[in-house]
């Protein structure tokens, strides 16, 4: 038995067999002797067959969830797998004594270079498909896992998981996550909490130490990964898992109750979601609306951006499924840890301070306007609001609103209906936006505070860097003071403020956030019942007094100790 320490990312425990997912392709070129050439050809053909089966599954999933047009991308890739230009070239290199991985890599590099040099944009884009196909075939040759191919419930072990990885993952088969990279607000952690899946991140050398199929335990409460645990340890964790499920069932009775303090102060508790499937989950847990719909899932893991029609279809389905409950759709928020293959995104030394969020949208007005038109068209089906991410300046808001007005005018000229008085808000996730909240509140209808990035920028801490994770805490008084300033500035102008960062679901933060005057808390669906329970157990007056004390403190540790003492004293009464 070996115990590895990491960062607790999503509470709960998972016991299961390891599914080791590796993305990094390490290709070693080897000379193949004549008597092994047929064997190497057979390996290549088997990898082609495996790739074909995977693409068929992805195509079927895309057809089912997005439609025929979007599935055509994968049909094109299937045809490329059978293209003689590709297959014959690889086999010829193998017959000349090159191992299959190296042969595929060489042919793919040549084809990508050829297609990238073509002036025709359509043909140029095929370079992305060829690159994707090459990586898929090589991964199958090397025996690397396919997240869509999960056939049994497993614990996913990986160096890192990108939004693209999780977008194509069969999440129902995942018992738990453990990764080498990431912090408590990394993409993996957020996805795990959204689905209520135990997770540990920041575990050094994890993929080297865990072998595929080994029994592992992920303890998301303590931040532990236990490899090949003793039988007694397994029994203890199974008991903990059952107790967690019992508590979860007890909390469900709060799901459909209103989030109201004991002295009658009402808070809206909404859900953060990332796709259509998560709407049902949110409603089951008692969401009073969607405080954040991340639209990146439509843009990731593909060679071209989604069309207006495709987006409209998805947005309208999500809006209608909420049956009148409010939904805030955040426009495309990429960059940082979410690059797109079809945008020429520069390699940046510090991508989280670079070309991302609204900055990309304003420089890619055609993609931005296409999304805005789709959102506007969906607005007639329910209570929809638009939100712009990563705002740093008032000029960005004004420019974004001008492009929104252009999108409205284009729809009017086509006689396409939309909600004329649609509310427009912004994410407050940069220090400049929080400090300029008074001026920004004159430009928009609402604010939603993104505490993940706000904390990162205020504390100058990369939120994915486990080495300095101890410095990253959204309950630091510096962050709380900016939240306080944002809420007060909005309320002075009669505007409301929500919070959609991970802090909204932190049990130790909820009393302070209520006291600071937040109008809405938007959290991961499984957190909703517990947040409602906490709100219903305190008074607004005592929460307000707690918040006043918290913002005068000098460290996050002191703030957390203050909240713990507050909750313990109330428990004694």
Secondary structure, DSSP 8 states (H G I E B T S, - for coil): -EEEE-EEEE-SEEEEEEEEE---------B--GGGHHHHHHHHHHHHHHHHHHHHHHHHHHHHHT-HHHHHHHHHHHHHHT-HHHHHHHHHHHHTTB-HHHHHHHHHHHHHHHHHT-S-HHHHHHHHHHHHHHHHHHHHHHT---GGG--S-EEEEES---HHHHHTS-GGGEEEEEESS--TTSHHHHHHHHHT-EEEE--TTHHHH--TT-EEEEETTTTEEEES--HHHHHHHHHHHHHHHHHHHHHGGGTTS--B-TTS-B-EEEEEESSTHHHHHHHHTT-SEEEEEE-GGGTSSSSS---HHHHHHHHHHHHHHTTT-EEEEE----BTTB--TTS-----TTGGGSS-THHHHHH-HHHHHHHHHHHHHHGGGS-EEEEE-S---HHHHHHHHHHHHHHHHHHHHTT----TT-EEEEEE-SHHHHHTHHHHTTT-SEEEE-HHHHHHHHHT--TT-GGGGGG--TTSHHHHHHHHHHHHHHHHTT-EEEE-SGGGG-HHHHHHHHHTT-SEEEEEGGGHHHHHHHHTTS-HHHHHHHHHHHTT-S-HHHHHHHHHHHHHHHHH-
